Each structure stands twice: as C-alpha cells, then as structure tokens.
Amino acid sequence: MVSIVYPYITHTDFEANTLTDGNFDWVDGGEARQLTPGDSPEHIARKILEAIEDGQAEIFAYAWIGNPRG
C-alpha cells in the first residue's frame, strides 16, 4: 500500500544550506507577507505514523489542505 502525506510548511534547517538569508516571503494579491515558521518535524512525523497505522491512502496535516474551498 502507498500513502500520500500532505504537509503544510515544515520548520526545518533546510534553508541553512541555501544561498538565501532564510527570510522567505510570498505575495498575496500584491501584498508581500512573511511565511509562517511552519509545523514542527515531529508534527509531520506523527501524521506519517498516523497514515501507516490507519492504512489511509491520503492524510493531510490540516483538513483545509484536502478541502481548500471549505
């Protein structure tokens, strides 16, 4: 069986090895906003474990990721 886990932003040290200052912004309707620090790796690990234990085909870090319109 294969499961797909859909995380949100996960706070890791990934940017420590990039050529950026680690200050990531995104633009929403022309307005720049700072990205959230994200979820802990432990939170996402719990979601992965949940998918394995429950045998779910898909698991979302948050319900709204699976249903972005409502």
mmCIF file as Biopython writes it, N, C-alpha, C and O atoms, coordinates in Angstrom:
data_model
#
loop_
_atom_site.group_PDB
_atom_site.id
_atom_site.type_symbol
_atom_site.label_atom_id
_atom_site.label_alt_id
_atom_site.label_comp_id
_atom_site.label_asym_id
_atom_site.label_entity_id
_atom_site.label_seq_id
_atom_site.pdbx_PDB_ins_code
_atom_site.Cartn_x
_atom_site.Cartn_y
_atom_site.Cartn_z
_atom_site.occupancy
_atom_site.B_iso_or_equiv
_atom_site.auth_seq_id
_atom_site.auth_asym_id
_atom_site.pdbx_PDB_model_num
ATOM 1   N N  . MET A ? 1  ? 0.843   -1.181 0.000  1.0 0.0 1  A 1 
ATOM 2   C CA . MET A ? 1  ? 0.000   0.000  0.000  1.0 0.0 1  A 1 
ATOM 3   C C  . MET A ? 1  ? 0.888   1.243  0.000  1.0 0.0 1  A 1 
ATOM 4   O O  . MET A ? 1  ? 1.961   1.264  0.603  1.0 0.0 1  A 1 
ATOM 5   N N  . VAL A ? 2  ? 0.425   2.247  -0.672 1.0 0.0 2  A 1 
ATOM 6   C CA . VAL A ? 2  ? 1.120   3.525  -0.723 1.0 0.0 2  A 1 
ATOM 7   C C  . VAL A ? 2  ? 0.216   4.575  -0.104 1.0 0.0 2  A 1 
ATOM 8   O O  . VAL A ? 2  ? -0.975  4.640  -0.406 1.0 0.0 2  A 1 
ATOM 9   N N  . SER A ? 3  ? 0.783   5.385  0.753  1.0 0.0 3  A 1 
ATOM 10  C CA . SER A ? 3  ? 0.053   6.501  1.346  1.0 0.0 3  A 1 
ATOM 11  C C  . SER A ? 3  ? 0.733   7.804  0.948  1.0 0.0 3  A 1 
ATOM 12  O O  . SER A ? 3  ? 1.953   7.859  0.795  1.0 0.0 3  A 1 
ATOM 13  N N  . ILE A ? 4  ? -0.065  8.842  0.783  1.0 0.0 4  A 1 
ATOM 14  C CA . ILE A ? 4  ? 0.458   10.164 0.477  1.0 0.0 4  A 1 
ATOM 15  C C  . ILE A ? 4  ? 0.157   11.068 1.665  1.0 0.0 4  A 1 
ATOM 16  O O  . ILE A ? 4  ? -0.988  11.168 2.107  1.0 0.0 4  A 1 
ATOM 17  N N  . VAL A ? 5  ? 1.182   11.716 2.170  1.0 0.0 5  A 1 
ATOM 18  C CA . VAL A ? 5  ? 1.019   12.659 3.277  1.0 0.0 5  A 1 
ATOM 19  C C  . VAL A ? 5  ? 1.213   14.059 2.714  1.0 0.0 5  A 1 
ATOM 20  O O  . VAL A ? 5  ? 2.214   14.341 2.055  1.0 0.0 5  A 1 
ATOM 21  N N  . TYR A ? 6  ? 0.251   14.929 2.979  1.0 0.0 6  A 1 
ATOM 22  C CA . TYR A ? 6  ? 0.293   16.306 2.505  1.0 0.0 6  A 1 
ATOM 23  C C  . TYR A ? 6  ? 0.607   17.224 3.682  1.0 0.0 6  A 1 
ATOM 24  O O  . TYR A ? 6  ? -0.300  17.600 4.425  1.0 0.0 6  A 1 
ATOM 25  N N  . PRO A ? 7  ? 1.856   17.585 3.863  1.0 0.0 7  A 1 
ATOM 26  C CA . PRO A ? 7  ? 2.193   18.504 4.951  1.0 0.0 7  A 1 
ATOM 27  C C  . PRO A ? 7  ? 1.933   19.946 4.534  1.0 0.0 7  A 1 
ATOM 28  O O  . PRO A ? 7  ? 1.680   20.229 3.363  1.0 0.0 7  A 1 
ATOM 29  N N  . TYR A ? 8  ? 1.997   20.837 5.487  1.0 0.0 8  A 1 
ATOM 30  C CA . TYR A ? 8  ? 1.998   22.275 5.213  1.0 0.0 8  A 1 
ATOM 31  C C  . TYR A ? 8  ? 3.468   22.676 5.256  1.0 0.0 8  A 1 
ATOM 32  O O  . TYR A ? 8  ? 4.328   21.850 4.949  1.0 0.0 8  A 1 
ATOM 33  N N  . ILE A ? 9  ? 3.771   23.865 5.611  1.0 0.0 9  A 1 
ATOM 34  C CA . ILE A ? 9  ? 5.163   24.290 5.754  1.0 0.0 9  A 1 
ATOM 35  C C  . ILE A ? 9  ? 5.738   23.590 6.982  1.0 0.0 9  A 1 
ATOM 36  O O  . ILE A ? 9  ? 5.136   23.618 8.055  1.0 0.0 9  A 1 
ATOM 37  N N  . THR A ? 10 ? 6.887   22.972 6.826  1.0 0.0 10 A 1 
ATOM 38  C CA . THR A ? 10 ? 7.539   22.273 7.929  1.0 0.0 10 A 1 
ATOM 39  C C  . THR A ? 10 ? 8.810   23.015 8.292  1.0 0.0 10 A 1 
ATOM 40  O O  . THR A ? 10 ? 9.660   23.267 7.439  1.0 0.0 10 A 1 
ATOM 41  N N  . HIS A ? 11 ? 8.934   23.362 9.563  1.0 0.0 11 A 1 
ATOM 42  C CA . HIS A ? 11 ? 10.105  24.110 10.028 1.0 0.0 11 A 1 
ATOM 43  C C  . HIS A ? 11 ? 11.284  23.153 10.170 1.0 0.0 11 A 1 
ATOM 44  O O  . HIS A ? 11 ? 11.310  22.284 11.042 1.0 0.0 11 A 1 
ATOM 45  N N  . THR A ? 12 ? 12.256  23.343 9.284  1.0 0.0 12 A 1 
ATOM 46  C CA . THR A ? 12 ? 13.480  22.553 9.331  1.0 0.0 12 A 1 
ATOM 47  C C  . THR A ? 12 ? 14.655  23.497 9.105  1.0 0.0 12 A 1 
ATOM 48  O O  . THR A ? 12 ? 14.457  24.701 8.938  1.0 0.0 12 A 1 
ATOM 49  N N  . ASP A ? 13 ? 15.842  22.979 9.099  1.0 0.0 13 A 1 
ATOM 50  C CA . ASP A ? 13 ? 17.032  23.780 8.809  1.0 0.0 13 A 1 
ATOM 51  C C  . ASP A ? 13 ? 17.397  23.721 7.331  1.0 0.0 13 A 1 
ATOM 52  O O  . ASP A ? 13 ? 18.541  23.988 6.963  1.0 0.0 13 A 1 
ATOM 53  N N  . PHE A ? 14 ? 16.439  23.375 6.486  1.0 0.0 14 A 1 
ATOM 54  C CA . PHE A ? 14 ? 16.706  23.232 5.058  1.0 0.0 14 A 1 
ATOM 55  C C  . PHE A ? 14 ? 17.366  24.480 4.473  1.0 0.0 14 A 1 
ATOM 56  O O  . PHE A ? 14 ? 18.308  24.374 3.687  1.0 0.0 14 A 1 
ATOM 57  N N  . GLU A ? 15 ? 16.875  25.663 4.854  1.0 0.0 15 A 1 
ATOM 58  C CA . GLU A ? 15 ? 17.416  26.905 4.283  1.0 0.0 15 A 1 
ATOM 59  C C  . GLU A ? 15 ? 18.841  27.202 4.751  1.0 0.0 15 A 1 
ATOM 60  O O  . GLU A ? 15 ? 19.504  28.070 4.184  1.0 0.0 15 A 1 
ATOM 61  N N  . ALA A ? 16 ? 19.315  26.507 5.760  1.0 0.0 16 A 1 
ATOM 62  C CA . ALA A ? 16 ? 20.680  26.738 6.241  1.0 0.0 16 A 1 
ATOM 63  C C  . ALA A ? 16 ? 21.715  26.378 5.175  1.0 0.0 16 A 1 
ATOM 64  O O  . ALA A ? 16 ? 22.841  26.875 5.209  1.0 0.0 16 A 1 
ATOM 65  N N  . ASN A ? 17 ? 21.343  25.531 4.247  1.0 0.0 17 A 1 
ATOM 66  C CA . ASN A ? 17 ? 22.254  25.111 3.189  1.0 0.0 17 A 1 
ATOM 67  C C  . ASN A ? 17 ? 21.951  25.774 1.847  1.0 0.0 17 A 1 
ATOM 68  O O  . ASN A ? 17 ? 22.417  25.310 0.807  1.0 0.0 17 A 1 
ATOM 69  N N  . THR A ? 18 ? 21.181  26.842 1.867  1.0 0.0 18 A 1 
ATOM 70  C CA . THR A ? 18 ? 20.864  27.554 0.630  1.0 0.0 18 A 1 
ATOM 71  C C  . THR A ? 18 ? 21.612  28.879 0.592  1.0 0.0 18 A 1 
ATOM 72  O O  . THR A ? 18 ? 22.210  29.300 1.582  1.0 0.0 18 A 1 
ATOM 73  N N  . LEU A ? 19 ? 21.570  29.514 -0.543 1.0 0.0 19 A 1 
ATOM 74  C CA . LEU A ? 19 ? 22.251  30.800 -0.715 1.0 0.0 19 A 1 
ATOM 75  C C  . LEU A ? 19 ? 21.293  31.965 -0.475 1.0 0.0 19 A 1 
ATOM 76  O O  . LEU A ? 19 ? 21.364  32.984 -1.162 1.0 0.0 19 A 1 
ATOM 77  N N  . THR A ? 20 ? 20.408  31.813 0.490  1.0 0.0 20 A 1 
ATOM 78  C CA . THR A ? 20 ? 19.462  32.874 0.840  1.0 0.0 20 A 1 
ATOM 79  C C  . THR A ? 20 ? 19.692  33.277 2.283  1.0 0.0 20 A 1 
ATOM 80  O O  . THR A ? 20 ? 20.491  32.676 3.002  1.0 0.0 20 A 1 
ATOM 81  N N  . ASP A ? 21 ? 18.967  34.312 2.684  1.0 0.0 21 A 1 
ATOM 82  C CA . ASP A ? 21 ? 19.063  34.753 4.074  1.0 0.0 21 A 1 
ATOM 83  C C  . ASP A ? 21 ? 18.067  34.035 4.979  1.0 0.0 21 A 1 
ATOM 84  O O  . ASP A ? 21 ? 17.993  34.322 6.173  1.0 0.0 21 A 1 
ATOM 85  N N  . GLY A ? 22 ? 17.295  33.092 4.406  1.0 0.0 22 A 1 
ATOM 86  C CA . GLY A ? 22 ? 16.310  32.353 5.194  1.0 0.0 22 A 1 
ATOM 87  C C  . GLY A ? 22 ? 15.035  33.130 5.446  1.0 0.0 22 A 1 
ATOM 88  O O  . GLY A ? 22 ? 14.158  32.656 6.169  1.0 0.0 22 A 1 
ATOM 89  N N  . ASN A ? 23 ? 14.912  34.318 4.864  1.0 0.0 23 A 1 
ATOM 90  C CA . ASN A ? 23 ? 13.736  35.160 5.035  1.0 0.0 23 A 1 
ATOM 91  C C  . ASN A ? 23 ? 12.854  35.011 3.798  1.0 0.0 23 A 1 
ATOM 92  O O  . ASN A ? 23 ? 13.051  35.706 2.801  1.0 0.0 23 A 1 
ATOM 93  N N  . PHE A ? 24 ? 11.892  34.114 3.865  1.0 0.0 24 A 1 
ATOM 94  C CA . PHE A ? 24 ? 11.054  33.825 2.717  1.0 0.0 24 A 1 
ATOM 95  C C  . PHE A ? 24 ? 9.741   34.588 2.822  1.0 0.0 24 A 1 
ATOM 96  O O  . PHE A ? 24 ? 9.074   34.569 3.856  1.0 0.0 24 A 1 
ATOM 97  N N  . ASP A ? 25 ? 9.385   35.254 1.739  1.0 0.0 25 A 1 
ATOM 98  C CA . ASP A ? 25 ? 8.124   35.984 1.648  1.0 0.0 25 A 1 
ATOM 99  C C  . ASP A ? 25 ? 7.300   35.406 0.507  1.0 0.0 25 A 1 
ATOM 100 O O  . ASP A ? 25 ? 7.839   34.774 -0.402 1.0 0.0 25 A 1 
ATOM 101 N N  . TRP A ? 26 ? 6.014   35.624 0.559  1.0 0.0 26 A 1 
ATOM 102 C CA . TRP A ? 26 ? 5.151   35.276 -0.547 1.0 0.0 26 A 1 
ATOM 103 C C  . TRP A ? 26 ? 4.245   36.452 -0.807 1.0 0.0 26 A 1 
ATOM 104 O O  . TRP A ? 26 ? 4.059   37.299 0.067  1.0 0.0 26 A 1 
ATOM 105 N N  . VAL A ? 27 ? 3.685   36.518 -1.983 1.0 0.0 27 A 1 
ATOM 106 C CA . VAL A ? 27 ? 2.846   37.651 -2.369 1.0 0.0 27 A 1 
ATOM 107 C C  . VAL A ? 27 ? 1.413   37.175 -2.465 1.0 0.0 27 A 1 
ATOM 108 O O  . VAL A ? 27 ? 1.116   36.177 -3.120 1.0 0.0 27 A 1 
ATOM 109 N N  . ASP A ? 28 ? 0.528   37.903 -1.801 1.0 0.0 28 A 1 
ATOM 110 C CA . ASP A ? 28 ? -0.898  37.587 -1.791 1.0 0.0 28 A 1 
ATOM 111 C C  . ASP A ? 28 ? -1.647  38.810 -2.281 1.0 0.0 28 A 1 
ATOM 112 O O  . ASP A ? 28 ? -1.796  39.785 -1.543 1.0 0.0 28 A 1 
ATOM 113 N N  . GLY A ? 29 ? -2.112  38.770 -3.498 1.0 0.0 29 A 1 
ATOM 114 C CA . GLY A ? 29 ? -2.859  39.903 -4.037 1.0 0.0 29 A 1 
ATOM 115 C C  . GLY A ? 29 ? -2.033  41.177 -4.090 1.0 0.0 29 A 1 
ATOM 116 O O  . GLY A ? 29 ? -2.572  42.266 -3.896 1.0 0.0 29 A 1 
ATOM 117 N N  . GLY A ? 30 ? -0.738  41.064 -4.349 1.0 0.0 30 A 1 
ATOM 118 C CA . GLY A ? 30 ? 0.125   42.236 -4.445 1.0 0.0 30 A 1 
ATOM 119 C C  . GLY A ? 30 ? 0.761   42.641 -3.133 1.0 0.0 30 A 1 
ATOM 120 O O  . GLY A ? 30 ? 1.621   43.522 -3.114 1.0 0.0 30 A 1 
ATOM 121 N N  . GLU A ? 31 ? 0.360   42.019 -2.035 1.0 0.0 31 A 1 
ATOM 122 C CA . GLU A ? 31 ? 0.908   42.352 -0.715 1.0 0.0 31 A 1 
ATOM 123 C C  . GLU A ? 31 ? 1.862   41.254 -0.253 1.0 0.0 31 A 1 
ATOM 124 O O  . GLU A ? 31 ? 1.468   40.093 -0.133 1.0 0.0 31 A 1 
ATOM 125 N N  . ALA A ? 32 ? 3.110   41.621 0.005  1.0 0.0 32 A 1 
ATOM 126 C CA . ALA A ? 32 ? 4.096   40.643 0.475  1.0 0.0 32 A 1 
ATOM 127 C C  . ALA A ? 32 ? 3.823   40.301 1.933  1.0 0.0 32 A 1 
ATOM 128 O O  . ALA A ? 32 ? 3.541   41.181 2.746  1.0 0.0 32 A 1 
ATOM 129 N N  . ARG A ? 33 ? 3.908   39.032 2.250  1.0 0.0 33 A 1 
ATOM 130 C CA . ARG A ? 33 ? 3.702   38.575 3.629  1.0 0.0 33 A 1 
ATOM 131 C C  . ARG A ? 33 ? 4.800   37.603 3.996  1.0 0.0 33 A 1 
ATOM 132 O O  . ARG A ? 33 ? 5.281   36.849 3.150  1.0 0.0 33 A 1 
ATOM 133 N N  . GLN A ? 34 ? 5.192   37.620 5.238  1.0 0.0 34 A 1 
ATOM 134 C CA . GLN A ? 34 ? 6.199   36.685 5.740  1.0 0.0 34 A 1 
ATOM 135 C C  . GLN A ? 34 ? 5.554   35.316 5.917  1.0 0.0 34 A 1 
ATOM 136 O O  . GLN A ? 34 ? 4.445   35.212 6.441  1.0 0.0 34 A 1 
ATOM 137 N N  . LEU A ? 35 ? 6.242   34.271 5.483  1.0 0.0 35 A 1 
ATOM 138 C CA . LEU A ? 35 ? 5.733   32.920 5.684  1.0 0.0 35 A 1 
ATOM 139 C C  . LEU A ? 35 ? 5.784   32.555 7.164  1.0 0.0 35 A 1 
ATOM 140 O O  . LEU A ? 35 ? 6.628   33.052 7.909  1.0 0.0 35 A 1 
ATOM 141 N N  . THR A ? 36 ? 4.883   31.692 7.573  1.0 0.0 36 A 1 
ATOM 142 C CA . THR A ? 36 ? 4.882   31.227 8.953  1.0 0.0 36 A 1 
ATOM 143 C C  . THR A ? 36 ? 6.094   30.326 9.178  1.0 0.0 36 A 1 
ATOM 144 O O  . THR A ? 36 ? 6.633   29.775 8.218  1.0 0.0 36 A 1 
ATOM 145 N N  . PRO A ? 37 ? 6.529   30.168 10.418 1.0 0.0 37 A 1 
ATOM 146 C CA . PRO A ? 37 ? 7.643   29.264 10.681 1.0 0.0 37 A 1 
ATOM 147 C C  . PRO A ? 37 ? 7.307   27.816 10.350 1.0 0.0 37 A 1 
ATOM 148 O O  . PRO A ? 37 ? 8.209   27.006 10.135 1.0 0.0 37 A 1 
ATOM 149 N N  . GLY A ? 38 ? 6.050   27.488 10.307 1.0 0.0 38 A 1 
ATOM 150 C CA . GLY A ? 38 ? 5.642   26.140 9.925  1.0 0.0 38 A 1 
ATOM 151 C C  . GLY A ? 38 ? 5.490   25.190 11.094 1.0 0.0 38 A 1 
ATOM 152 O O  . GLY A ? 38 ? 5.680   25.544 12.258 1.0 0.0 38 A 1 
ATOM 153 N N  . ASP A ? 39 ? 5.141   23.976 10.733 1.0 0.0 39 A 1 
ATOM 154 C CA . ASP A ? 39 ? 4.938   22.915 11.723 1.0 0.0 39 A 1 
ATOM 155 C C  . ASP A ? 39 ? 6.262   22.291 12.112 1.0 0.0 39 A 1 
ATOM 156 O O  . ASP A ? 39 ? 7.237   22.354 11.363 1.0 0.0 39 A 1 
ATOM 157 N N  . SER A ? 40 ? 6.288   21.701 13.268 1.0 0.0 40 A 1 
ATOM 158 C CA . SER A ? 40 ? 7.492   21.006 13.704 1.0 0.0 40 A 1 
ATOM 159 C C  . SER A ? 40 ? 7.628   19.702 12.914 1.0 0.0 40 A 1 
ATOM 160 O O  . SER A ? 40 ? 6.623   19.126 12.497 1.0 0.0 40 A 1 
ATOM 161 N N  . PRO A ? 41 ? 8.843   19.241 12.709 1.0 0.0 41 A 1 
ATOM 162 C CA . PRO A ? 41 ? 9.029   17.934 12.053 1.0 0.0 41 A 1 
ATOM 163 C C  . PRO A ? 41 ? 8.317   16.816 12.818 1.0 0.0 41 A 1 
ATOM 164 O O  . PRO A ? 41 ? 7.854   15.847 12.217 1.0 0.0 41 A 1 
ATOM 165 N N  . GLU A ? 42 ? 8.232   16.950 14.132 1.0 0.0 42 A 1 
ATOM 166 C CA . GLU A ? 42 ? 7.548   15.941 14.947 1.0 0.0 42 A 1 
ATOM 167 C C  . GLU A ? 42 ? 6.062   15.854 14.603 1.0 0.0 42 A 1 
ATOM 168 O O  . GLU A ? 42 ? 5.485   14.767 14.585 1.0 0.0 42 A 1 
ATOM 169 N N  . HIS A ? 43 ? 5.445   17.011 14.331 1.0 0.0 43 A 1 
ATOM 170 C CA . HIS A ? 43 ? 4.024   17.028 13.952 1.0 0.0 43 A 1 
ATOM 171 C C  . HIS A ? 43 ? 3.820   16.245 12.652 1.0 0.0 43 A 1 
ATOM 172 O O  . HIS A ? 43 ? 2.899   15.435 12.545 1.0 0.0 43 A 1 
ATOM 173 N N  . ILE A ? 44 ? 4.680   16.492 11.676 1.0 0.0 44 A 1 
ATOM 174 C CA . ILE A ? 44 ? 4.559   15.799 10.399 1.0 0.0 44 A 1 
ATOM 175 C C  . ILE A ? 44 ? 4.888   14.313 10.560 1.0 0.0 44 A 1 
ATOM 176 O O  . ILE A ? 44 ? 4.261   13.471 9.917  1.0 0.0 44 A 1 
ATOM 177 N N  . ALA A ? 45 ? 5.856   13.984 11.405 1.0 0.0 45 A 1 
ATOM 178 C CA . ALA A ? 45 ? 6.178   12.578 11.672 1.0 0.0 45 A 1 
ATOM 179 C C  . ALA A ? 45 ? 4.975   11.860 12.278 1.0 0.0 45 A 1 
ATOM 180 O O  . ALA A ? 45 ? 4.714   10.702 11.951 1.0 0.0 45 A 1 
ATOM 181 N N  . ARG A ? 46 ? 4.239   12.546 13.163 1.0 0.0 46 A 1 
ATOM 182 C CA . ARG A ? 46 ? 3.027   11.936 13.749 1.0 0.0 46 A 1 
ATOM 183 C C  . ARG A ? 46 ? 1.983   11.676 12.665 1.0 0.0 46 A 1 
ATOM 184 O O  . ARG A ? 46 ? 1.293   10.657 12.702 1.0 0.0 46 A 1 
ATOM 185 N N  . LYS A ? 47 ? 1.862   12.590 11.704 1.0 0.0 47 A 1 
ATOM 186 C CA . LYS A ? 47 ? 0.911   12.414 10.602 1.0 0.0 47 A 1 
ATOM 187 C C  . LYS A ? 47 ? 1.317   11.223 9.729  1.0 0.0 47 A 1 
ATOM 188 O O  . LYS A ? 47 ? 0.459   10.462 9.280  1.0 0.0 47 A 1 
ATOM 189 N N  . ILE A ? 48 ? 2.612   11.063 9.489  1.0 0.0 48 A 1 
ATOM 190 C CA . ILE A ? 48 ? 3.099   9.925  8.710  1.0 0.0 48 A 1 
ATOM 191 C C  . ILE A ? 48 ? 2.798   8.622  9.450  1.0 0.0 48 A 1 
ATOM 192 O O  . ILE A ? 48 ? 2.335   7.654  8.847  1.0 0.0 48 A 1 
ATOM 193 N N  . LEU A ? 49 ? 3.058   8.601  10.741 1.0 0.0 49 A 1 
ATOM 194 C CA . LEU A ? 49 ? 2.767   7.419  11.548 1.0 0.0 49 A 1 
ATOM 195 C C  . LEU A ? 49 ? 1.271   7.122  11.547 1.0 0.0 49 A 1 
ATOM 196 O O  . LEU A ? 49 ? 0.863   5.963  11.478 1.0 0.0 49 A 1 
ATOM 197 N N  . GLU A ? 50 ? 0.465   8.159  11.624 1.0 0.0 50 A 1 
ATOM 198 C CA . GLU A ? 50 ? -0.992  8.001  11.577 1.0 0.0 50 A 1 
ATOM 199 C C  . GLU A ? 50 ? -1.410  7.338  10.260 1.0 0.0 50 A 1 
ATOM 200 O O  . GLU A ? 50 ? -2.258  6.445  10.259 1.0 0.0 50 A 1 
ATOM 201 N N  . ALA A ? 51 ? -0.823  7.767  9.148  1.0 0.0 51 A 1 
ATOM 202 C CA . ALA A ? 51 ? -1.142  7.175  7.849  1.0 0.0 51 A 1 
ATOM 203 C C  . ALA A ? 51 ? -0.770  5.700  7.809  1.0 0.0 51 A 1 
ATOM 204 O O  . ALA A ? 51 ? -1.515  4.878  7.276  1.0 0.0 51 A 1 
ATOM 205 N N  . ILE A ? 52 ? 0.385   5.371  8.374  1.0 0.0 52 A 1 
ATOM 206 C CA . ILE A ? 52 ? 0.838   3.969  8.394  1.0 0.0 52 A 1 
ATOM 207 C C  . ILE A ? 52 ? -0.085  3.122  9.254  1.0 0.0 52 A 1 
ATOM 208 O O  . ILE A ? 52 ? -0.513  2.047  8.834  1.0 0.0 52 A 1 
ATOM 209 N N  . GLU A ? 53 ? -0.393  3.595  10.446 1.0 0.0 53 A 1 
ATOM 210 C CA . GLU A ? 53 ? -1.214  2.821  11.378 1.0 0.0 53 A 1 
ATOM 211 C C  . GLU A ? 53 ? -2.650  2.657  10.899 1.0 0.0 53 A 1 
ATOM 212 O O  . GLU A ? 53 ? -3.248  1.594  11.063 1.0 0.0 53 A 1 
ATOM 213 N N  . ASP A ? 54 ? -3.207  3.729  10.298 1.0 0.0 54 A 1 
ATOM 214 C CA . ASP A ? 54 ? -4.603  3.685  9.867  1.0 0.0 54 A 1 
ATOM 215 C C  . ASP A ? 54 ? -4.785  3.119  8.465  1.0 0.0 54 A 1 
ATOM 216 O O  . ASP A ? 54 ? -5.902  2.794  8.063  1.0 0.0 54 A 1 
ATOM 217 N N  . GLY A ? 55 ? -3.682  3.001  7.718  1.0 0.0 55 A 1 
ATOM 218 C CA . GLY A ? 55 ? -3.775  2.481  6.360  1.0 0.0 55 A 1 
ATOM 219 C C  . GLY A ? 55 ? -4.490  3.416  5.402  1.0 0.0 55 A 1 
ATOM 220 O O  . GLY A ? 55 ? -5.060  2.976  4.403  1.0 0.0 55 A 1 
ATOM 221 N N  . GLN A ? 56 ? -4.461  4.694  5.704  1.0 0.0 56 A 1 
ATOM 222 C CA . GLN A ? 56 ? -5.135  5.666  4.846  1.0 0.0 56 A 1 
ATOM 223 C C  . GLN A ? 56 ? -4.324  5.919  3.579  1.0 0.0 56 A 1 
ATOM 224 O O  . GLN A ? 56 ? -3.094  5.938  3.613  1.0 0.0 56 A 1 
ATOM 225 N N  . ALA A ? 57 ? -5.021  6.112  2.464  1.0 0.0 57 A 1 
ATOM 226 C CA . ALA A ? 57 ? -4.341  6.399  1.206  1.0 0.0 57 A 1 
ATOM 227 C C  . ALA A ? 57 ? -3.801  7.826  1.197  1.0 0.0 57 A 1 
ATOM 228 O O  . ALA A ? 57 ? -2.730  8.080  0.646  1.0 0.0 57 A 1 
ATOM 229 N N  . GLU A ? 58 ? -4.530  8.750  1.801  1.0 0.0 58 A 1 
ATOM 230 C CA . GLU A ? 58 ? -4.116  10.151 1.879  1.0 0.0 58 A 1 
ATOM 231 C C  . GLU A ? 58 ? -4.339  10.668 3.285  1.0 0.0 58 A 1 
ATOM 232 O O  . GLU A ? 58 ? -5.335  10.341 3.930  1.0 0.0 58 A 1 
ATOM 233 N N  . ILE A ? 59 ? -3.406  11.473 3.751  1.0 0.0 59 A 1 
ATOM 234 C CA . ILE A ? 59 ? -3.574  12.114 5.048  1.0 0.0 59 A 1 
ATOM 235 C C  . ILE A ? 59 ? -3.041  13.532 4.936  1.0 0.0 59 A 1 
ATOM 236 O O  . ILE A ? 59 ? -1.972  13.763 4.371  1.0 0.0 59 A 1 
ATOM 237 N N  . PHE A ? 60 ? -3.791  14.472 5.476  1.0 0.0 60 A 1 
ATOM 238 C CA . PHE A ? 60 ? -3.469  15.888 5.386  1.0 0.0 60 A 1 
ATOM 239 C C  . PHE A ? 60 ? -3.049  16.416 6.750  1.0 0.0 60 A 1 
ATOM 240 O O  . PHE A ? 60 ? -3.634  16.055 7.772  1.0 0.0 60 A 1 
ATOM 241 N N  . ALA A ? 61 ? -2.036  17.270 6.761  1.0 0.0 61 A 1 
ATOM 242 C CA . ALA A ? 61 ? -1.602  17.871 8.028  1.0 0.0 61 A 1 
ATOM 243 C C  . ALA A ? 61 ? -2.749  18.661 8.647  1.0 0.0 61 A 1 
ATOM 244 O O  . ALA A ? 61 ? -2.868  18.737 9.870  1.0 0.0 61 A 1 
ATOM 245 N N  . TYR A ? 62 ? -3.593  19.248 7.803  1.0 0.0 62 A 1 
ATOM 246 C CA . TYR A ? 62 ? -4.762  20.011 8.245  1.0 0.0 62 A 1 
ATOM 247 C C  . TYR A ? 62 ? -5.909  19.705 7.295  1.0 0.0 62 A 1 
ATOM 248 O O  . TYR A ? 62 ? -5.684  19.525 6.098  1.0 0.0 62 A 1 
ATOM 249 N N  . ALA A ? 63 ? -7.116  19.642 7.798  1.0 0.0 63 A 1 
ATOM 250 C CA . ALA A ? 63 ? -8.272  19.301 6.969  1.0 0.0 63 A 1 
ATOM 251 C C  . ALA A ? 63 ? -8.442  20.252 5.789  1.0 0.0 63 A 1 
ATOM 252 O O  . ALA A ? 63 ? -8.852  19.833 4.707  1.0 0.0 63 A 1 
ATOM 253 N N  . TRP A ? 64 ? -8.128  21.537 5.993  1.0 0.0 64 A 1 
ATOM 254 C CA . TRP A ? 64 ? -8.342  22.502 4.912  1.0 0.0 64 A 1 
ATOM 255 C C  . TRP A ? 64 ? -7.424  22.269 3.724  1.0 0.0 64 A 1 
ATOM 256 O O  . TRP A ? 64 ? -7.716  22.754 2.631  1.0 0.0 64 A 1 
ATOM 257 N N  . ILE A ? 65 ? -6.331  21.548 3.897  1.0 0.0 65 A 1 
ATOM 258 C CA . ILE A ? 65 ? -5.455  21.242 2.763  1.0 0.0 65 A 1 
ATOM 259 C C  . ILE A ? 65 ? -6.187  20.305 1.801  1.0 0.0 65 A 1 
ATOM 260 O O  . ILE A ? 65 ? -6.052  20.443 0.585  1.0 0.0 65 A 1 
ATOM 261 N N  . GLY A ? 66 ? -6.940  19.378 2.319  1.0 0.0 66 A 1 
ATOM 262 C CA . GLY A ? 66 ? -7.685  18.443 1.493  1.0 0.0 66 A 1 
ATOM 263 C C  . GLY A ? 66 ? -8.944  19.027 0.917  1.0 0.0 66 A 1 
ATOM 264 O O  . GLY A ? 66 ? -9.495  18.491 -0.044 1.0 0.0 66 A 1 
ATOM 265 N N  . ASN A ? 67 ? -9.412  20.122 1.489  1.0 0.0 67 A 1 
ATOM 266 C CA . ASN A ? 67 ? -10.624 20.774 1.020  1.0 0.0 67 A 1 
ATOM 267 C C  . ASN A ? 67 ? -10.404 22.278 1.093  1.0 0.0 67 A 1 
ATOM 268 O O  . ASN A ? 67 ? -10.956 22.928 1.980  1.0 0.0 67 A 1 
ATOM 269 N N  . PRO A ? 68 ? -9.611  22.854 0.184  1.0 0.0 68 A 1 
ATOM 270 C CA . PRO A ? 68 ? -9.235  24.258 0.292  1.0 0.0 68 A 1 
ATOM 271 C C  . PRO A ? 68 ? -10.377 25.248 0.160  1.0 0.0 68 A 1 
ATOM 272 O O  . PRO A ? 68 ? -10.215 26.424 0.484  1.0 0.0 68 A 1 
ATOM 273 N N  . ARG A ? 69 ? -11.521 24.794 -0.308 1.0 0.0 69 A 1 
ATOM 274 C CA . ARG A ? 69 ? -12.653 25.716 -0.502 1.0 0.0 69 A 1 
ATOM 275 C C  . ARG A ? 69 ? -13.631 25.697 0.661  1.0 0.0 69 A 1 
ATOM 276 O O  . ARG A ? 69 ? -14.648 26.391 0.632  1.0 0.0 69 A 1 
ATOM 277 N N  . GLY A ? 70 ? -13.340 24.930 1.653  1.0 0.0 70 A 1 
ATOM 278 C CA . GLY A ? 70 ? -14.334 24.925 2.713  1.0 0.0 70 A 1 
ATOM 279 C C  . GLY A ? 70 ? -13.954 24.037 3.759  1.0 0.0 70 A 1 
ATOM 280 O O  . GLY A ? 70 ? -14.677 23.901 4.746  1.0 0.0 70 A 1 
#
